[in-house]
């Protein structure tokens, strides 16, 4: 039996963004996303309940990063 690869949240972020940019559309289902990314669905569901959850988490991370950069800028 093949050993399951442990997937981190950032790996799912990166893969989701790559699939969206390269495919010019968002993944249609968790199953197809995981199949294309070659990850187990069970690993995906350890971090997120849906693809909407991934999208929300990505935008939240972008927002937090932008705010962090702005607060470091003395002109802000």
Secondary structure, DSSP 4 states (H G I P E B T S, - for coil): -PPPPP--HHHHHHHHHHHHHHHSS--S-HHHHHHHHT--HHHHHHH-SSHHHHHHHHHHHHHHHHHHHHHH-TT-
